[in-house]
Amino acid sequence: MLVPGLEENLLSVGQMVKHGYYLVFGGNLLNIFNGWSLDNLVARVQMTNNRCFPLTMMLANQLALKASVTRYLQIWHKRLGHLNDRSIKLLEDQEIVHGLPHLEKTYVVCEGCILGKQHRDSFPSESTWRAKFPLELVHIDICGPMKTESISGNRYFLLFTDNCTIITWVYFIRNKSNAFECFKKFKAMTKRQCGYKVKGLRSDRGGEFLSNEFNKYCNELGIQRQLTMTYSPQQNGVAKRKNRMVVEMAKSMLYEKGLPYEFWTEAVNTTVYILNRCPSKSLKKVIPFEAYIGRKPGIAHRKIFGSLCYVHVPSTLRHKLEENSHKCIFAGYRLCEKGYKVFDPSSKKIILSRDVLFDKNASWKWENTDKNEMRVPMFAENQMANCSEGQKQFEVCEPSKSLDTSTQVDEVITPQIEDMFESSQAIDYTPQK
């Protein structure tokens, strides 16, 4: 029907009946009911003179209704294989696909995503707390077991790292059960050296750190135990990173000179000695040795680990026609003596001497040496040599039954002359505290 001048909308009776409304005409009135029972009156319209029923709808109250699409969003979340909300929003905003309705982003816990996608919480990139005094917090960790035993039969090394000064001490042990004895020695040594007391100890939950005697000892002395959560080594990151750094440097020194794996303890010991005298990101304009001891160390005596060296034999130990020097391998530094630690491949022993010439470009040819016989325990690293005046110049360390331990605090002072064969006769005037 075409009515060009019509200004009103026509309401179709057939459409209203189709939508479930009941219309009753009579008495010049139109009654519209919602339902066949005619109980719910929707509207009543009076017929006009032109036989029309004008319907004017007036709202009784002003209402604002909001449509919720939360469940609709969750349906699309599941339809898209539990896709994250950010990607679903990207599909909608950039109109990458057709047929996706407008969805509001709301947080709803999806059990399927939790069971299938949950990850561990991230760890802070930097520590929120730092010790202000030495030994206020000590990080401890064990590395091992090594597949190859050391010359003295050890398979583990134990690191103590001070949170304040970042100085590190290393102990070599045969079994994890020796960790408690090493801790008692470490505590007594540090208390005597710097006067500070161990207040806190951070470690993992290994059985060697949770034994009854270990816990009882710490409780009696008032040492606070800080234990990491299970499978969370990041909470003791200082010790873990130090372990990795020590192992990597030790391996590099071993491979550089082609040394057998039996020398891993000597390489680790030398690595800790060097790291204590090198810069650290945690310290500003100071190295761990100076931060702990209070004076700058000398480094003129540094030599290349594993280099071929020649040790002078005192005249009292040889006759006139014998060689004046003996060919050995440089194996590190001593802590309380002004000398070098070298390994004699012929006698399978560690020798301490101050009269050593170094050939930094040469290495020992191990194909002429039976490596399987190198199973002689070395002199304990944390013991001081009690020698007479005649023995201090050339000392041979006999096998020791004690643990091969080492504490990296004392300074070995022997200068270096840059030459193919380097001498060690000058004096290092390193200032003392």
C-alpha positions in Angstrom: 0.0 0.0 0.0 1.4 3.4 -1.1 0.3 6.5 0.9 2.7 9.3 0.0 1.3 11.8 2.5 1.0 9.5 5.4 2.7 10.9 8.5 2.0 8.1 11.0 3.3 4.5 11.2 0.7 1.8 10.6 0.4 -1.0 13.0 -0.4 -4.4 11.5 -3.0 -6.4 13.4 -1.7 -9.6 11.7 1.9 -9.0 12.9 0.7 -8.4 16.5 -1.4 -11.6 16.5 1.7 -13.4 15.0 3.8 -12.2 18.0 1.3 -13.6 20.5 -0.9 -10.6 21.3 -4.7 -10.9 21.5 -6.8 -8.0 20.2 -10.5 -7.5 21.3 -12.6 -4.9 19.4 -15.9 -3.6 20.8 -17.6 -0.6 22.1 -15.4 1.7 20.0 -12.5 0.4 22.0 -9.5 -1.8 21.2 -8.1 -3.9 24.0 -4.7 -5.5 23.5 -3.8 -8.4 25.8 -0.5 -10.3 26.2 -1.7 -13.9 26.4 -4.8 -15.9 25.6 -6.1 -15.6 29.2 -6.9 -11.9 28.6 -5.6 -11.1 32.1 -2.6 -9.0 31.2 -3.9 -5.8 29.5 -1.1 -4.1 27.5 -3.0 -1.2 26.0 -6.6 0.2 25.5 -7.2 2.4 22.5 -10.3 4.7 21.7 -11.6 4.8 18.1 -11.5 8.2 16.5 -14.0 9.7 14.0 -12.0 8.4 11.0 -12.4 4.9 12.4 -8.8 4.5 13.3 -7.3 3.4 16.6 -4.2 5.7 17.2 -1.8 4.0 19.7 0.5 6.2 21.7 2.9 4.4 24.0 4.1 6.3 27.1 6.8 5.0 29.4 5.8 5.0 33.1 9.4 5.2 34.3 12.7 6.1 32.6 14.9 3.0 32.6 18.4 2.3 31.3 19.2 -1.4 30.5 22.7 -2.8 30.0 23.3 -6.0 28.0 25.9 -8.4 29.5 28.2 -10.3 27.1 30.4 -12.0 29.7 29.2 -15.4 29.0 29.3 -14.7 25.3 33.0 -13.8 25.6 33.7 -17.0 27.4 32.0 -19.0 24.7 34.2 -17.4 22.0 37.2 -18.0 24.3 36.5 -21.7 24.3 35.5 -21.8 20.6 39.0 -20.4 19.7 40.8 -23.1 21.7 41.2 -21.1 24.9 42.9 -18.2 23.1 44.1 -15.4 25.3 41.8 -12.3 25.6 44.4 -10.0 24.1 44.4 -12.0 20.8 40.6 -12.1 20.7 40.5 -8.4 21.2 43.0 -8.0 18.4 40.7 -10.0 16.0 37.8 -7.7 16.9 39.6 -4.3 16.7 41.5 -4.9 13.5 38.6 -6.8 11.9 40.9 -9.6 10.8 38.0 -12.1 10.6 34.2 -11.9 9.8 31.4 -12.9 12.1 33.0 -12.0 15.5 30.7 -9.8 17.5 31.6 -7.0 19.9 33.0 -8.5 23.1 33.8 -6.8 26.4 37.0 -7.8 28.1 36.2 -9.1 31.6 38.3 -11.3 33.9 36.8 -14.7 34.5 38.7 -17.6 35.9 38.9 -20.3 33.3 39.7 -23.7 35.0 40.7 -25.3 31.7 43.4 -22.6 31.1 44.7 -22.9 34.7 45.0 -26.7 34.4 46.6 -26.5 31.0 48.6 -23.3 30.9 49.6 -22.2 34.4 53.3 -21.2 34.7 55.6 -20.3 37.5 55.7 -16.7 38.8 58.7 -14.7 37.6 61.6 -14.1 40.0 62.8 -10.5 40.6 65.7 -9.5 38.4 67.4 -7.7 41.4 67.6 -8.5 45.0 65.3 -6.4 47.2 67.6 -6.6 50.2 71.4 -6.4 50.5 73.6 -7.1 53.6 75.3 -4.1 55.0 78.0 -5.9 57.1 80.3 -8.8 56.3 78.8 -12.3 57.2 75.4 -10.8 57.8 74.2 -13.2 55.2 76.2 -16.1 53.7 75.2 -18.1 50.6 76.2 -21.7 50.7 75.9 -24.3 47.9 77.5 -27.7 46.9 78.6 -28.5 43.4 79.0 -32.1 42.4 79.5 -35.0 42.3 82.2 -34.8 39.7 82.6 -37.9 37.5 86.3 -37.8 37.9 87.8 -37.7 41.4 90.5 -35.2 42.2 94.1 -36.0 42.9 93.2 -36.2 46.6 90.0 -38.2 46.0 87.4 -35.4 46.3 84.2 -35.3 44.2 82.4 -32.1 45.5 83.3 -28.5 46.3 81.5 -26.3 48.7 81.2 -22.6 48.2 80.6 -19.9 50.8 79.8 -16.4 49.4 79.4 -13.3 51.6 76.4 -11.3 50.5 78.0 -8.0 51.5 81.5 -8.2 50.1 80.9 -11.0 47.5 84.1 -12.7 48.7 84.0 -16.5 48.3 85.6 -19.4 50.1 85.9 -22.9 48.7 86.2 -26.3 50.4 86.7 -29.6 48.7 85.0 -32.6 50.2 84.6 -36.3 49.4 81.0 -36.7 50.6 78.1 -34.3 51.1 78.0 -35.3 54.8 81.2 -33.4 55.3 79.4 -30.1 54.7 78.6 -29.6 58.4 82.3 -30.0 59.4 83.3 -27.5 56.7 80.8 -25.0 58.0 82.1 -25.1 61.5 85.7 -24.6 60.2 84.5 -21.7 58.1 82.7 -20.0 61.0 85.7 -20.3 63.3 88.1 -19.0 60.6 86.0 -16.0 59.6 85.3 -15.0 63.2 89.1 -15.0 63.9 90.0 -13.1 60.7 87.4 -10.3 60.6 85.7 -10.3 63.9 82.3 -10.5 62.5 79.9 -13.4 63.2 77.7 -15.3 60.8 74.2 -14.1 61.3 72.3 -15.7 58.4 72.8 -18.7 56.2 70.9 -19.2 52.9 70.9 -22.6 51.2 68.7 -25.0 49.4 66.8 -27.8 51.2 69.5 -30.5 50.6 69.8 -33.1 53.2 73.4 -32.1 54.0 72.0 -28.7 55.2 69.0 -30.0 57.0 70.6 -32.6 59.2 69.7 -32.6 62.9 73.2 -31.7 64.0 73.4 -28.8 61.5 70.0 -27.4 62.7 70.9 -27.8 66.3 74.3 -26.1 65.8 72.6 -23.1 64.1 69.9 -22.8 66.7 72.4 -22.8 69.6 74.4 -20.0 67.9 71.4 -18.0 66.8 72.1 -18.3 63.1 69.1 -17.6 61.0 68.4 -20.2 58.3 67.0 -19.0 55.0 65.9 -22.0 53.0 64.8 -21.8 49.3 61.4 -23.2 48.2 61.4 -26.6 46.6 62.6 -26.5 43.0 63.4 -22.8 43.3 67.2 -22.5 43.0 66.7 -18.9 41.8 66.0 -17.8 45.4 69.7 -18.6 46.1 70.9 -17.1 42.9 74.1 -15.6 44.3 75.4 -19.1 45.1 74.1 -20.7 41.8 75.7 -18.0 39.6 78.9 -18.2 41.5 79.0 -22.0 41.0 78.5 -21.7 37.3 81.1 -19.0 37.0 83.7 -21.1 38.9 83.0 -24.2 36.9 83.2 -22.4 33.6 86.5 -20.7 34.4 88.0 -23.9 35.8 87.1 -25.8 32.7 88.6 -23.1 30.5 91.9 -23.3 32.3 92.0 -27.0 32.2 91.3 -27.1 28.4 93.8 -24.3 27.7 96.7 -26.4 28.9 95.3 -29.8 28.2 95.3 -30.9 31.9 93.6 -34.1 33.0 90.3 -33.9 34.8 92.0 -34.9 38.0 93.2 -31.3 38.3 89.7 -29.9 38.6 90.2 -29.1 42.3 93.4 -27.1 41.6 91.6 -25.2 38.8 88.6 -24.5 41.0 90.8 -23.3 43.8 92.7 -21.0 41.5 89.5 -19.7 40.0 88.1 -18.7 43.4 91.5 -17.1 44.2 91.3 -15.0 41.0 87.5 -14.1 41.4 88.1 -12.7 44.8 90.6 -10.2 43.2 88.5 -9.3 40.2 85.6 -6.7 39.9 82.0 -7.6 40.7 78.8 -6.0 39.5 77.6 -5.9 43.1 80.5 -3.7 44.2 81.4 -0.2 43.1 85.1 0.7 42.6 86.2 -2.1 44.9 86.9 -5.8 44.6 85.7 -8.5 47.0 89.2 -9.0 48.6 89.5 -5.3 49.5 85.9 -5.1 50.7 86.5 -7.9 53.1 90.2 -7.5 54.1 90.4 -3.7 53.9 93.5 -3.4 51.6 94.3 -3.7 47.9 95.9 -7.0 46.9 98.9 -7.3 44.5 98.5 -9.2 41.3 102.1 -9.0 39.9 102.6 -12.6 40.9 99.9 -14.0 38.6 100.9 -16.9 36.3 99.1 -18.9 33.7 97.5 -22.0 35.3 98.9 -25.3 34.0 102.1 -23.7 32.5 105.3 -25.6 32.5 107.7 -24.4 35.2 111.1 -25.1 36.6 111.5 -25.4 40.3 115.0 -24.8 41.8 116.3 -27.7 43.8 118.3 -26.5 46.9 122.0 -27.6 47.0 121.4 -29.6 50.2 119.1 -31.9 48.2 121.4 -32.6 45.3 125.0 -33.3 44.5 127.1 -31.0 42.3 126.4 -32.9 39.0 122.7 -33.1 39.3 120.3 -30.7 37.6 119.6 -27.4 39.4 115.9 -27.4 38.5 113.1 -29.8 38.3 110.4 -29.6 35.6 106.9 -29.3 37.1 103.4 -27.9 36.4 102.0 -24.7 37.9 99.0 -25.7 40.0 98.0 -22.5 41.8 98.8 -20.3 44.7 99.1 -20.7 48.5 97.2 -18.5 50.9 99.6 -17.9 53.7 103.0 -18.5 52.1 104.8 -16.3 49.6 105.3 -19.0 47.1 103.8 -21.1 44.3 102.1 -24.5 44.3 103.4 -26.8 41.6 102.8 -30.4 40.7 105.6 -32.9 40.1 104.5 -35.5 37.5 107.4 -37.8 38.3 106.7 -38.1 42.0 102.9 -37.3 41.8 103.3 -34.8 44.6 102.5 -31.1 45.2 105.6 -28.9 45.8 105.7 -25.5 47.4 108.5 -23.2 46.3 109.3 -19.5 45.8 112.2 -20.2 43.3 110.3 -21.0 40.2 110.8 -20.1 36.5 107.8 -20.2 34.2 107.5 -21.0 30.5 104.1 -19.5 29.8 104.0 -20.9 26.2 104.8 -24.5 27.1 102.6 -27.4 28.4 103.3 -30.8 29.8 103.1 -33.7 27.4 100.8 -36.1 29.2 101.1 -38.9 26.7 104.4 -39.8 28.4 102.7 -39.9 31.9 100.5 -42.6 33.3 97.5 -40.6 34.4 95.9 -43.5 36.2 98.6 -43.4 38.9 97.7 -39.8 39.8 95.6 -40.7 42.9 97.7 -39.3 45.7 96.0 -37.0 48.3 97.3 -33.4 48.3 98.2 -31.3 51.3 95.1 -29.8 52.8 94.4 -26.4 51.4 93.4 -24.8 54.6 96.4 -26.0 56.7 99.5 -23.9 57.2 102.8 -25.5 56.5 104.9 -25.8 59.7 108.3 -25.9 58.3 111.8 -25.1 59.6 113.8 -22.2 58.0 115.7 -24.6 55.8 112.5 -26.2 54.5 110.6 -23.0 53.6 112.5 -22.4 50.4 111.6 -25.9 48.9 108.7 -27.8 50.4 107.2 -31.1 49.4 103.7 -31.7 50.7 103.3 -35.3 51.6 99.9 -37.0 51.4 97.4 -35.9 54.0 94.4 -37.8 55.3 92.4 -34.7 56.1 89.9 -33.0 53.9 91.4 -31.0 51.0 89.9 -27.6 51.8 90.8 -24.1 50.9 89.7 -20.6 52.1 90.4 -17.8 49.7 91.3 -14.8 52.0 95.1 -14.6 52.4 97.3 -13.0 49.8 100.2 -14.7 48.0 102.7 -11.9 47.1 105.3 -12.7 44.5 106.0 -10.3 41.6 106.2 -11.2 37.9 108.7 -10.2 35.2 107.4 -10.4 31.7 109.7 -12.8 29.9 109.5 -16.2 28.4 111.0 -17.6 31.6 109.5 -15.4 34.4 111.4 -14.8 37.6 110.0 -14.4 41.1 112.8 -12.9 43.1 111.6 -9.3 43.6 109.4 -8.0 46.5 105.8 -6.9 46.2 105.3 -3.8 48.3 101.5 -4.4 48.7 100.3 -2.1 51.6 99.2 -3.9 54.7 96.1 -2.9 56.7 
